[in-house]
């Protein structure tokens, strides 16, 4: 129960704070976008680089977590594409359903992983995040390029997005420093450690500020189906596969958390840019975020982590 209180409750309290600040017009839209950019391009890389740099790549957990999360997410992605003729929704709406069932919010996953499993777990979680994020970005861009309204030339946008993604750069830099055995200067690490907590706090607040519930009630069956797949099917599948691949209890717990994390706020931005159904995407993110506040503790308790 203590792990639940310290690892999960503060995360959703910060999301609720962001939502409340947005409703109270604490900042205008331009102000929120500026905070989001500062977090995404400065604070979050400063949080991820040392986490990956300190990770124990030889510990046996990173491989099963990364493989399980990627394999299950891509399997669900393939099944979603195969089920498209049965869904009877527009092509742009399908792209939002597709993103909704596989994309995840690292701003929720990483702080909960760190609280439950400590620095070792946080390092492994960051490695898994660095593997899964680019893979899902690529497949989501391809789906949007195929079925988004007015799209074409998706590969160019995909490549540009990957090359400019600060999360991928941060994880790559951290991995390179880790594998090279580079020393960790005290002043550099102290600077990173000062910025890290700011990344988590600002990331969660901006995630809350971006929630929109207006569309969540208009298509209840579709929304509940997407939420169930994202918050139940994915985490259970990832947990099982991580164990099957030889992962220990921590690896399975991290895989479970990865799948149980709510939809990524960045999905809404991608939907707007590439002709997806942006209101539907906003509703999916909002509903999965609220629902995950309940499903994450339930899953952790069910599998014996709290």
C-alpha positions in Angstrom: 0.0 0.0 0.0 2.9 2.4 0.7 4.2 1.8 -2.8 0.8 2.7 -4.2 0.6 5.9 -2.2 4.1 7.0 -3.1 4.3 5.8 -6.6 0.8 6.2 -8.1 -1.2 8.8 -6.2 1.3 11.8 -6.6 1.5 11.1 -10.4 -2.3 11.5 -10.8 -2.4 14.4 -8.3 0.0 16.3 -10.6 -2.1 15.5 -13.7 -5.2 16.7 -11.8 -3.3 19.9 -10.9 -2.5 20.6 -14.5 -6.1 20.0 -15.5 -7.3 22.4 -12.8 -4.8 25.1 -13.7 -5.9 24.9 -17.4 -9.6 25.1 -16.4 -8.8 28.2 -14.3 -7.0 29.8 -17.2 -3.7 30.0 -15.2 -1.9 30.2 -18.6 -3.2 30.9 -22.1 -2.7 28.3 -24.9 0.6 29.9 -26.0 1.9 29.7 -22.4 1.0 26.0 -22.1 2.7 25.3 -25.4 5.8 27.1 -24.2 5.9 25.0 -21.0 5.4 21.8 -23.0 8.2 22.6 -25.4 10.6 23.5 -22.5 9.7 20.2 -20.8 10.0 18.1 -23.9 13.2 19.6 -25.4 15.2 20.5 -22.3 14.0 19.0 -19.0 13.0 15.5 -20.2 16.3 14.8 -22.0 18.1 15.9 -18.9 16.1 13.3 -17.0 16.5 10.5 -19.5 20.2 10.8 -20.3 21.4 10.0 -16.7 18.8 7.4 -16.2 20.0 5.4 -19.2 23.6 6.3 -18.5 23.3 4.6 -15.0 21.2 1.7 -16.2 22.6 -1.9 -15.7 22.4 -3.3 -19.2 24.0 -6.5 -18.0 21.4 -7.0 -15.3 19.1 -9.1 -17.5 15.9 -7.0 -17.1 16.3 -4.5 -20.0 16.2 -7.0 -22.8 13.0 -8.9 -21.7 11.2 -5.6 -21.0 12.1 -4.0 -24.3 11.3 -7.1 -26.3 8.0 -7.8 -24.6 6.7 -4.3 -24.8 7.6 -3.9 -28.5 6.4 -7.4 -29.5 3.0 -7.1 -27.8 2.4 -3.5 -29.0 3.2 -4.4 -32.6 1.0 -7.5 -32.4 -1.9 -5.4 -31.2 -1.1 -2.9 -33.9 -1.3 -5.6 -36.6 -4.6 -7.0 -35.2 -6.1 -3.5 -35.2 -5.2 -3.0 -38.8 -6.7 -6.4 -39.7 -9.9 -5.5 -37.8 -10.3 -2.2 -39.6 -13.0 -3.4 -42.0 -15.1 -4.5 -39.0 -15.0 -1.2 -37.2 -17.3 0.8 -39.5 -15.6 4.1 -38.7 -14.0 6.8 -40.9 -10.3 6.5 -41.9 -9.3 9.5 -39.8 -11.1 8.0 -36.8 -9.4 4.7 -37.3 -6.0 6.4 -37.1 -7.0 7.7 -33.6 -8.2 4.3 -32.5 -4.9 2.8 -33.7 -2.8 5.3 -31.8 -5.1 4.9 -28.8 -4.6 1.2 -28.4 -0.7 1.1 -28.6 0.8 4.5 -27.6 1.7 5.2 -24.0 2.6 8.1 -21.8 6.2 8.0 -20.6 5.4 10.9 -18.2 3.3 8.5 -16.2 5.3 5.3 -16.7 8.7 6.5 -15.7 7.9 8.2 -12.3 5.8 5.3 -11.2 8.5 2.8 -12.3 11.1 4.8 -10.3 8.9 5.0 -7.2 8.2 1.2 -7.2 11.5 -0.2 -8.3 14.1 2.5 -7.4 17.0 3.8 -9.5 17.7 0.3 -11.0 14.1 0.0 -12.2 14.1 3.6 -13.5 17.2 2.9 -15.6 15.6 -0.3 -17.2 12.3 1.6 -17.7 14.2 4.4 -19.6 15.9 1.8 -21.8 12.6 0.2 -22.6 11.1 3.6 -23.3 13.9 4.4 -25.7 13.3 1.3 -27.7 9.5 1.4 -27.8 9.0 5.1 -28.5 10.7 5.2 -31.9 9.1 1.9 -33.0 5.6 3.1 -32.2 6.3 6.5 -33.7 7.2 4.9 -37.0 4.1 2.6 -37.2 1.7 5.4 -36.1 3.1 7.8 -38.8 2.7 5.1 -41.4 -0.9 4.5 -40.4 -1.6 8.2 -40.4 0.1 8.6 -43.8 -2.1 5.8 -45.2 -5.5 6.8 -43.6 -5.2 10.3 -42.4 -7.2 13.0 -44.2 -5.3 14.6 -47.1 -2.0 12.7 -46.4 0.9 11.8 -48.6 4.6 11.5 -48.3 4.4 9.9 -44.8 8.0 8.6 -44.9 9.4 12.1 -45.1 7.4 13.2 -42.0 8.3 10.0 -40.2 12.0 10.4 -40.8 11.9 14.1 -39.9 10.0 13.3 -36.7 12.5 10.7 -35.6 15.5 12.8 -36.3 14.1 15.7 -34.3 12.8 13.6 -31.4 14.6 14.7 -28.2 13.5 11.5 -26.4 15.2 9.3 -29.0 18.3 11.5 -28.9 18.4 11.5 -25.1 18.1 7.7 -24.9 20.7 7.2 -27.6 23.2 9.6 -25.9 22.6 7.9 -22.5 23.1 4.4 -24.0 26.3 5.5 -25.8 27.8 6.9 -22.6 26.7 3.8 -20.7 28.2 1.3 -23.2 31.4 3.3 -23.6 32.1 3.3 -19.9 32.4 7.1 -19.8 33.0 8.5 -16.4 30.2 10.4 -14.7 31.5 13.9 -13.6 30.0 15.0 -10.4 29.1 18.5 -11.6 27.4 17.1 -14.8 25.4 14.5 -12.9 24.4 17.1 -10.2 23.0 19.4 -13.0 21.1 16.5 -14.4 19.8 15.5 -11.0 18.6 19.1 -10.5 16.6 19.1 -13.7 15.2 15.6 -13.5 12.4 16.3 -10.9 11.4 19.4 -12.9 10.9 17.1 -16.0 8.5 14.8 -14.2 6.5 17.6 -12.5 6.2 19.8 -15.6 5.5 16.7 -17.8 2.6 15.6 -15.6 1.2 19.1 -15.3 1.2 19.7 -19.0 -0.3 16.3 -19.6 -3.2 17.2 -17.3 -3.6 20.6 -19.0 -4.0 18.8 -22.3 -6.9 16.6 -21.3 -10.2 17.1 -23.1 -13.3 15.1 -22.1 -15.8 16.6 -24.5 -15.6 13.8 -27.0 -15.2 11.0 -24.5 -19.0 10.6 -24.0 -20.1 10.8 -27.6 -19.0 7.3 -28.7 -19.1 5.2 -25.5 -18.7 1.7 -27.0 -15.7 2.7 -29.2 -14.1 4.7 -26.3 -14.5 1.9 -23.8 -13.2 -0.7 -26.2 -10.1 1.2 -27.0 -9.5 1.9 -23.2 -10.0 -1.8 -22.3 -7.4 -2.9 -24.9 -4.9 -0.2 -23.9 -5.2 -0.6 -20.1 -6.0 -4.4 -19.7 -4.9 -6.4 -22.8 -1.6 -4.6 -23.3 -0.3 -4.7 -19.8 -1.3 -8.4 -19.2 0.2 -9.4 -22.5 3.5 -7.5 -21.8 3.7 -9.0 -18.3 3.3 -12.5 -19.6 5.7 -12.2 -22.5 8.4 -10.5 -20.3 8.2 -13.5 -18.0 8.3 -16.0 -20.9 11.4 -14.3 -22.2 13.2 -14.9 -18.9 12.6 -11.6 -17.2 12.6 -11.4 -13.4 9.9 -9.9 -11.2 11.1 -6.4 -11.8 11.2 -6.9 -15.6 7.6 -8.2 -15.5 6.5 -5.4 -13.3 8.0 -2.8 -15.6 6.4 -4.4 -18.6 3.1 -4.4 -16.8 3.5 -0.7 -16.0 4.4 0.1 -19.6 1.3 -1.4 -21.0 -0.9 0.0 -18.2 0.2 3.6 -18.8 -2.5 5.8 -20.4 -2.5 7.1 -24.0 0.2 9.6 -25.0 -0.6 13.2 -25.1 1.6 13.5 -28.2 -0.9 11.4 -30.1 -3.2 14.4 -30.2 -0.5 16.5 -31.8 0.3 13.9 -34.4 -3.5 13.5 -35.2 -3.7 17.2 -35.8 -0.6 17.3 -38.0 -1.5 14.3 -40.1 -5.2 14.3 -40.7 -6.4 12.1 -37.8 -9.5 12.5 -35.8 -8.1 14.9 -33.3 -11.2 15.3 -31.1 -11.5 11.5 -30.8 -7.8 11.3 -30.0 -8.2 13.9 -27.3 -11.1 11.9 -25.8 -9.1 8.6 -25.8 -6.2 10.3 -24.0 -8.5 11.8 -21.5 -10.4 8.6 -20.8 -7.4 6.3 -20.6 -5.7 8.8 -18.3 -8.6 8.9 -15.8 -9.2 5.1 -16.0 -5.5 4.3 -15.5 -5.6 6.0 -12.1 -7.8 3.0 -11.1 -6.4 0.2 -13.4 -2.7 0.7 -12.5 -3.3 0.1 -8.8 -5.6 -2.8 -9.5 -3.1 -4.5 -11.8 -0.2 -3.9 -9.4 -2.2 -5.4 -6.6 -3.4 -8.4 -8.8 0.1 -9.3 -9.7 1.5 -8.8 -6.2 3.5 -5.6 -6.6 1.7 -3.7 -3.8 
